[in-house]
Amino acid sequence: KVNQTRSVSEFILLGLSSRPEDQKPLFIIFLTMYLVTIIGNLLIILAIHSDPQLQTPMYFFLSFLSFTDICFTTTIVPRMLVNFLSEKTISYAGCLTQMYFIYALGNTDSCLLVVMAFDRYVAICDPFRYVTTMNHCCCILLVAFSCSFSHVHSLLHTLLLNRLTFCDSNIIHHFLCDINPLLKLSCSSTFVNEIMIMSEGSVVLVTPFLCITLSYIQIFITVLKIPSAAGKRKAFSTCGSHLTVVTLFYGSIFYVYLQPLSTYTVRDHVATLAYTVLSSMLNPFIYSLRNKDMERGLRKLMARRKS
């Protein structure tokens, strides 16, 4: 639909496939992934908050990451499920709202990964000051900053997008309202938006990754100085899960966003799925794998539910 006074009034999300025979199988697949994501992350949160031995900064950040992942995937998947079985339309306001929360929650995930890397850096490189540095007040402030900064960043790009005009086509070649496909639809100048994406947007993406990289370089240098092999294994084991999540998350994000707008294609859907839906689903499994404290906490939670 086109509103003559203010561009389009709704968009059509083409989704992952336009073939009618694909819609029900895709619905079942993503419904299953969504339920696994919700249940897995809820179990992580409940296990952490019900086990006194998991009341540490590392697991506090992990519980908040799980909560953010639940919100992140809920922003995307329910709309996908509706579109699989009905008309693939979304209102103009609904599209901008979805984009706002995708960027706000996605960047919160990014900031939390930096905070978790900093937590591991202090624990391994400066263990004697860990308790005083990573106190409860500091943890709350780090989480609050992560959320506030991410929402301001998202609001900036949403407001810039809202000033554009969409008058020719309202068909989005994507399964969600993302900034690059929307910019390709605009019939007004997107120069300011593209400059902001390649400057401020790139800084917001690259800076957290560089902070994580520098933290782990220092961690590896410190771990290599540990004389015992058992000590080295223990130190590396606390970082392995986090590094896996960082690689999946940032690898797919860099692939999607650090490229010119003109090169953005449907093939980028796979990478978008990786950092939105797949990452949120796999995080509970990654952080539980080979983590004895987390496994113990989950077993205690299950035993408590059965009794």
C-alpha positions as CSV (number, residue, x, y, z in Angstrom):
1,K,0.0,0.0,0.0
2,V,1.2,3.5,-0.8
3,N,0.4,6.6,1.3
4,Q,0.6,9.6,-1.0
5,T,1.5,11.9,1.8
6,R,4.3,9.9,3.4
7,S,5.7,7.0,1.3
8,V,4.6,3.4,1.9
9,S,2.4,2.4,4.8
10,E,3.5,-1.2,4.8
11,F,6.3,-3.5,3.5
12,I,6.2,-7.1,2.2
13,L,8.8,-9.4,3.7
14,L,9.6,-12.0,1.0
15,G,11.3,-14.2,3.7
16,L,13.6,-17.2,3.0
17,S,11.5,-18.7,0.3
18,S,8.5,-17.7,-1.9
19,R,7.6,-21.2,-2.8
20,P,4.3,-22.2,-1.1
21,E,5.5,-25.8,-0.5
22,D,8.4,-24.5,1.6
23,Q,6.3,-22.5,4.1
24,K,5.1,-25.3,6.4
25,P,8.5,-27.1,6.6
26,L,10.2,-23.7,7.4
27,F,7.5,-23.0,10.0
28,I,8.2,-26.3,11.8
29,I,12.0,-25.8,11.6
30,F,11.9,-22.2,13.0
31,L,9.3,-23.0,15.6
32,T,11.5,-25.8,16.9
33,M,14.5,-23.5,16.9
34,Y,12.6,-20.8,18.7
35,L,11.4,-23.2,21.4
36,V,14.9,-24.7,21.9
37,T,16.2,-21.1,22.2
38,I,13.7,-20.1,24.8
39,I,14.0,-23.3,26.9
40,G,17.8,-23.4,26.7
41,N,18.3,-19.8,27.7
42,L,15.7,-20.0,30.4
43,L,17.4,-23.1,31.9
44,I,20.7,-21.2,31.9
45,I,19.1,-18.2,33.8
46,L,17.3,-20.5,36.3
47,A,20.3,-22.6,36.9
48,I,22.5,-19.6,37.6
49,H,20.1,-17.8,39.9
50,S,19.2,-21.0,41.9
51,D,22.8,-22.1,42.5
52,P,24.8,-20.1,45.1
53,Q,28.1,-21.4,43.5
54,L,27.2,-19.7,40.3
55,Q,26.7,-16.3,41.9
56,T,29.8,-14.9,40.3
57,P,30.3,-12.0,37.8
58,M,31.0,-14.4,34.9
59,Y,27.7,-16.2,35.3
60,F,25.8,-12.9,36.1
61,F,26.9,-11.7,32.7
62,L,26.0,-15.0,31.1
63,S,22.5,-14.9,32.6
64,F,21.9,-11.4,31.2
65,L,23.3,-12.6,27.8
66,S,20.7,-15.4,27.9
67,F,17.9,-13.0,28.7
68,T,19.0,-10.7,25.9
69,D,19.1,-13.7,23.5
70,I,15.5,-14.6,24.4
71,C,14.4,-11.0,23.7
72,F,16.5,-10.9,20.5
73,T,15.1,-14.0,19.0
74,T,11.6,-13.1,20.1
75,T,11.9,-9.8,18.1
76,I,12.6,-11.9,14.9
77,V,11.2,-15.4,14.9
78,P,7.5,-14.9,15.8
79,R,7.1,-12.5,12.9
80,M,8.8,-15.1,10.6
81,L,6.4,-17.8,11.8
82,V,3.4,-15.6,11.1
83,N,4.7,-14.8,7.6
84,F,5.2,-18.5,6.8
85,L,1.5,-19.1,7.2
86,S,-0.1,-15.8,6.2
87,E,0.4,-12.7,4.2
88,K,4.0,-11.5,4.4
89,T,3.2,-7.9,5.3
90,I,4.4,-5.7,8.1
91,S,3.4,-2.1,8.8
92,Y,5.8,0.8,8.3
93,A,5.8,1.4,12.1
94,G,6.1,-2.3,12.8
95,C,9.1,-2.6,10.5
96,L,11.0,0.3,12.1
97,T,10.2,-1.0,15.5
98,Q,11.5,-4.4,14.7
99,M,14.7,-2.9,13.2
100,Y,15.1,-0.8,16.3
101,F,15.0,-3.7,18.7
102,I,17.2,-5.9,16.4
103,Y,19.9,-3.3,16.6
104,A,19.4,-2.5,20.2
105,L,19.5,-6.1,21.4
106,G,22.1,-7.2,18.9
107,N,24.5,-4.5,20.1
108,T,23.7,-5.3,23.7
109,D,24.9,-8.9,22.9
110,S,28.0,-7.4,21.4
111,C,28.7,-5.2,24.4
112,L,28.1,-8.1,26.8
113,L,30.6,-10.2,24.9
114,V,33.2,-7.4,25.5
115,V,32.2,-7.3,29.2
116,M,32.6,-11.1,29.5
117,A,36.1,-10.8,27.9
118,F,37.0,-8.1,30.3
119,D,35.8,-10.3,33.2
120,R,38.1,-13.2,32.0
121,Y,41.0,-10.7,31.5
122,V,40.8,-9.5,35.1
123,A,40.3,-13.1,36.5
124,I,43.3,-14.5,34.7
125,C,45.7,-11.5,34.4
126,D,45.0,-9.7,37.7
127,P,43.4,-12.4,39.9
128,F,44.3,-10.7,43.2
129,R,42.2,-7.7,42.4
130,Y,39.4,-9.6,40.8
131,V,37.0,-9.4,43.7
132,T,37.5,-5.7,44.2
133,T,37.4,-4.8,40.5
134,M,34.5,-7.0,39.5
135,N,32.3,-6.1,42.4
136,H,28.5,-6.1,42.2
137,C,28.2,-2.4,41.6
138,C,30.7,-2.6,38.7
139,C,28.8,-5.5,37.2
140,I,25.5,-3.6,37.3
141,L,27.1,-0.5,35.8
142,L,28.7,-2.5,32.9
143,V,25.3,-4.1,32.1
144,A,23.5,-0.8,32.3
145,F,26.1,0.9,30.0
146,S,25.8,-2.0,27.5
147,C,22.0,-1.6,27.3
148,S,22.0,2.2,27.3
149,F,24.7,2.6,24.7
150,S,23.1,0.0,22.4
151,H,19.6,1.6,22.6
152,V,21.1,5.1,21.8
153,H,23.0,3.6,18.8
154,S,19.8,1.9,17.5
155,L,17.7,5.0,18.0
156,L,20.1,7.0,15.9
157,H,19.9,4.7,12.9
158,T,16.1,4.3,13.2
159,L,15.6,8.0,13.2
160,L,17.9,8.4,10.2
161,L,15.9,5.7,8.4
162,N,12.6,7.3,9.3
163,R,13.5,10.5,7.4
164,L,13.8,8.6,4.1
165,T,11.0,8.2,1.5
166,F,9.9,4.9,0.1
167,C,7.8,5.5,-2.9
168,D,8.6,3.0,-5.6
169,S,8.6,-0.5,-4.1
170,N,7.7,-1.9,-0.7
171,I,9.1,-5.4,-1.2
172,I,11.9,-6.3,1.1
173,H,14.1,-9.2,-0.1
174,H,14.7,-10.4,3.5
175,F,13.0,-12.2,6.4
176,L,13.3,-9.2,8.7
177,C,13.5,-5.5,8.6
178,D,17.2,-4.8,8.2
179,I,18.8,-1.5,7.4
180,N,20.6,-2.5,4.1
181,P,17.5,-3.9,2.3
182,L,15.5,-0.9,3.4
183,L,18.1,1.5,2.1
184,K,18.0,-0.2,-1.2
185,L,14.2,0.5,-1.4
186,S,14.5,4.2,-0.6
187,C,13.8,6.7,-3.5
188,S,15.4,9.6,-1.5
189,S,19.1,10.1,-0.9
190,T,20.7,7.5,1.5
191,F,24.1,9.2,1.6
192,V,23.9,10.2,5.2
193,N,22.7,6.8,6.3
194,E,25.5,5.0,4.4
195,I,28.1,7.4,5.8
196,M,26.8,6.7,9.3
197,I,26.8,2.9,8.7
198,M,30.4,2.9,7.4
199,S,31.7,5.3,10.1
200,E,29.7,5.2,13.4
201,G,28.3,1.8,12.6
202,S,31.6,0.3,11.7
203,V,33.2,1.7,14.9
204,V,30.4,0.2,17.0
205,L,31.0,-3.2,15.3
206,V,34.8,-3.1,15.2
207,T,35.7,-1.5,18.5
208,P,34.1,-4.3,20.7
209,F,35.8,-6.9,18.6
210,L,39.2,-5.2,18.9
211,C,38.7,-4.9,22.7
212,I,38.0,-8.7,22.9
213,T,41.0,-9.4,20.7
214,L,43.3,-7.3,22.8
215,S,41.9,-8.9,26.0
216,Y,42.6,-12.4,24.7
217,I,46.1,-11.5,23.5
218,Q,46.9,-10.5,27.0
219,I,45.2,-13.6,28.4
220,F,47.2,-15.9,26.2
221,I,50.4,-14.2,27.1
222,T,49.6,-14.6,30.8
223,V,48.5,-18.2,30.4
224,L,51.6,-19.2,28.6
225,K,53.6,-18.1,31.6
226,I,51.8,-20.6,33.9
227,P,54.3,-23.4,34.6
228,S,51.9,-26.3,34.9
229,A,50.0,-27.9,32.0
230,A,46.9,-28.4,34.2
231,G,46.9,-24.7,35.1
232,K,47.1,-23.8,31.4
233,R,44.2,-26.1,30.5
234,K,42.0,-24.8,33.3
235,A,42.7,-21.2,32.2
236,F,42.0,-21.9,28.5
237,S,38.8,-23.9,29.4
238,T,37.2,-20.9,30.9
239,C,37.7,-18.9,27.7
240,G,36.9,-21.6,25.0
241,S,33.1,-21.2,25.1
242,H,33.3,-17.4,25.0
243,L,35.7,-17.5,22.0
244,T,33.4,-19.8,20.1
245,V,30.4,-17.5,20.6
246,V,32.5,-14.5,19.7
247,T,33.7,-16.2,16.4
248,L,30.2,-17.1,15.4
249,F,28.6,-13.8,16.3
250,Y,31.2,-11.4,14.9
251,G,32.1,-13.5,11.9
252,S,28.5,-13.4,10.6
253,I,28.0,-9.8,11.5
254,F,31.2,-8.6,9.7
255,Y,30.1,-10.6,6.6
256,V,26.7,-8.9,6.5
257,Y,27.5,-5.3,7.4
258,L,31.1,-4.5,6.5
259,Q,30.4,-4.5,2.8
260,P,29.1,-1.9,0.3
261,L,25.4,-1.5,0.1
262,S,25.4,-2.3,-3.6
263,T,26.9,-5.8,-3.0
264,Y,24.2,-6.8,-0.5
265,T,22.4,-9.9,-1.8
266,V,20.0,-12.6,-0.7
267,R,23.0,-14.8,0.1
268,D,23.5,-12.7,3.2
269,H,20.4,-14.3,4.7
270,V,22.4,-17.2,5.9
271,A,24.9,-15.0,7.7
272,T,22.0,-12.9,9.2
273,L,20.4,-16.2,10.5
274,A,23.8,-17.1,12.1
275,Y,24.0,-14.1,14.4
276,T,20.3,-13.7,15.0
277,V,18.6,-17.0,15.4
278,L,21.4,-19.6,15.3
279,S,23.7,-17.9,17.8
280,S,20.9,-17.4,20.3
281,M,20.0,-21.0,20.1
282,L,23.5,-22.4,20.3
283,N,24.8,-20.2,23.1
284,P,23.3,-22.3,26.0
285,F,24.8,-25.4,24.6
286,I,28.2,-23.8,23.9
287,Y,28.4,-22.4,27.5
288,S,27.3,-25.6,29.1
289,L,29.6,-27.8,27.1
290,R,32.7,-28.9,29.1
291,N,31.7,-26.4,31.8
292,K,31.5,-28.5,35.0
293,D,30.0,-25.7,37.1
294,M,27.2,-25.0,34.6
295,E,26.5,-28.7,34.2
296,R,26.3,-29.1,37.9
297,G,23.9,-26.2,38.2
298,L,21.7,-27.6,35.5
299,R,21.6,-31.0,37.1
300,K,20.7,-29.4,40.5
301,L,17.9,-27.5,38.8
302,M,16.5,-30.6,37.1
303,A,16.7,-32.6,40.4
304,R,14.9,-29.8,42.2
305,R,12.1,-29.7,39.6
306,K,11.6,-33.5,39.8
307,S,11.5,-33.6,43.6
